[in-house]
Amino acid sequence: STTSFMNVLGAYFVSSWLPTLLRGAGHSTRVAVLVGTTMQVGGAIGTVVLGLVQRKVGLVRLLAGGFATAAASLAVMGSPSLPLPGLVAAVMLVGVGLLAGPPMLNALAATWYPTDLRSTGVGAGLGVGRLGAILGPLVASELVARQWSMEGLFRVAAVPALLATVVA
C-alpha cells in the first residue's frame, strides 16, 4: 500500500541518519545517540497508547493524525533555532507518528481483506513497506552527499509523512 511505503520510507530516512546529522550539527555523540533513541522510545510508547485509543477513535483517523503530527514535527526538527528539549519532543512525536504506524496499518489491512485473502493482503502491504525501508536511507544518503542542510533534509523527510496522511 502507498501508505505503508510512505510511512516506512519516512521512518527509515530519519532513523538511519538522525544521529549522524545531529553529530554533524555539533551535538556530542552521546546526545546524538540519545536523541536518536528517543524516536524508538516514542514508537514503542505510541504503539501501546495508540493501540488502546484506536478502539474509541478508529484506525484511519488515528493513522492520519499520527502521520500529520510526524510531518509537522519533521518540518521543524531541522530548525537551527530549535532548542534541544524541543528537538527531543519533536523526535519523540516523529516516533509516535511513524513507528506506531506499521502495526496500525497491519491491523487496518486485516479488517479490509476477506479471511481467505487476509494474510496475502497484509503481507503485500509489508512487502511494499520494505521497499520504503530500502529507499528512505538511500535518498537521505544522496541528499547528505549533496550537502543539504539539516533543515532541508527534515523538510524532505516530512513529505512522505504528509503523503501518508493524505492517503490515509
C-alpha positions in Angstrom: 0.0 0.0 0.0 1.1 3.6 -0.6 0.6 4.5 3.0 2.9 1.7 4.2 5.5 2.6 1.6 5.5 6.3 2.6 5.4 5.6 6.3 8.3 3.2 6.3 10.3 5.4 3.8 10.0 8.4 6.2 10.8 6.3 9.3 13.9 4.8 7.8 15.0 8.1 6.2 15.0 9.7 9.7 16.1 6.9 11.9 19.1 5.8 9.8 20.6 9.3 9.6 19.4 11.2 12.7 22.4 10.6 15.0 24.8 11.3 12.2 23.1 14.6 11.3 22.9 15.6 14.9 26.6 14.9 15.4 27.3 16.9 12.3 25.3 19.8 13.7 27.6 20.0 16.7 25.9 17.8 19.2 28.0 15.3 21.2 27.9 11.6 20.2 26.1 10.9 23.5 23.4 13.5 22.8 23.0 12.4 19.2 22.6 8.7 20.2 20.2 9.6 23.0 18.0 11.8 20.7 18.0 9.1 18.1 16.9 6.6 20.7 14.1 8.9 21.7 12.5 8.2 18.3 12.4 4.5 19.1 11.0 5.1 22.6 8.3 7.3 21.0 7.5 4.5 18.7 7.2 1.9 21.5 5.1 4.2 23.7 3.0 5.3 20.7 2.2 1.7 19.7 0.9 0.9 23.1 -1.0 4.1 23.7 -2.4 4.4 20.2 -3.4 0.7 20.3 -5.5 1.4 23.3 -7.0 4.6 21.9 -7.8 3.2 18.4 -11.0 1.5 19.6 -12.5 4.8 20.5 -11.1 6.9 17.7 -10.8 4.5 14.8 -7.7 3.4 13.0 -7.9 5.6 9.9 -8.3 8.8 12.0 -5.6 7.8 14.3 -3.2 6.9 11.4 -3.9 10.2 9.6 -3.4 12.2 12.9 -0.2 10.3 13.7 1.2 10.9 10.2 0.3 14.6 10.2 1.9 15.0 13.6 5.1 13.3 12.3 5.1 15.6 9.2 4.7 18.7 11.3 7.4 17.6 13.8 9.8 16.7 10.9 9.2 20.1 9.3 10.5 21.9 12.5 13.2 19.4 13.5 16.0 20.9 11.4 15.4 24.4 12.5 18.7 25.8 13.8 16.9 27.8 16.5 15.1 24.8 17.9 16.5 24.2 21.5 17.5 20.6 22.5 14.3 20.0 24.6 12.2 21.0 21.6 14.2 18.7 19.3 13.7 15.8 21.7 10.0 16.4 21.8 9.8 16.6 18.0 11.8 13.4 17.6 9.5 11.7 20.2 6.4 12.8 18.2 8.0 11.5 15.0 8.5 8.2 16.6 4.9 8.1 17.8 3.6 9.1 14.4 5.8 7.0 12.1 6.9 4.0 14.2 3.4 3.2 15.6 2.1 3.3 12.0 3.1 -0.1 10.8 1.3 -2.1 13.5 -1.8 0.0 12.9 -1.6 -0.4 9.2 -1.4 -4.2 9.6 -4.5 -4.1 11.8 -6.3 -1.9 9.3 -5.3 -4.2 6.4 -6.6 -7.2 8.3 -10.0 -5.6 8.6 -10.2 -4.8 4.8 -9.5 -8.2 3.3 -11.8 -11.2 3.5 -10.5 -14.1 5.6 -9.1 -16.1 2.6 -7.0 -13.1 1.4 -6.1 -11.5 4.7 -2.5 -12.9 5.0 -1.8 -12.1 1.4 -3.1 -8.5 1.8 -1.2 -7.9 5.0 2.0 -9.5 3.5 1.7 -7.4 0.3 1.5 -4.2 2.5 4.5 -5.2 4.5 6.4 -6.0 1.3 5.7 -2.6 -0.2 6.7 -1.0 3.1 10.1 -2.8 3.0 10.7 -1.1 -0.4 10.4 2.2 1.5 12.8 0.9 4.1 15.4 0.5 1.4 14.7 3.7 -0.5 14.5 6.0 2.6 18.1 5.7 3.7 19.3 5.8 0.1 17.5 9.1 -0.6 18.8 10.5 2.7 22.4 9.5 1.8 22.2 11.1 -1.6 20.9 14.4 -0.1 23.6 14.3 2.7 26.3 13.7 0.0 24.9 16.8 -1.8 25.4 18.7 1.5 21.8 19.6 2.1 21.2 21.4 5.3 19.6 19.6 8.2 16.6 21.9 7.8 16.2 20.9 4.2 16.7 17.2 4.9 14.0 17.1 7.6 11.6 19.0 5.4 12.1 16.4 2.7 11.5 13.7 5.3 8.2 15.4 6.1 6.9 14.9 2.6 6.3 11.1 2.9 4.6 11.6 6.2 2.4 14.2 4.7 1.6 12.0 1.7 0.8 9.1 4.1 -1.6 11.5 5.9 -3.4 12.3 2.6 -3.6 8.7 1.5 -4.8 7.5 5.0 
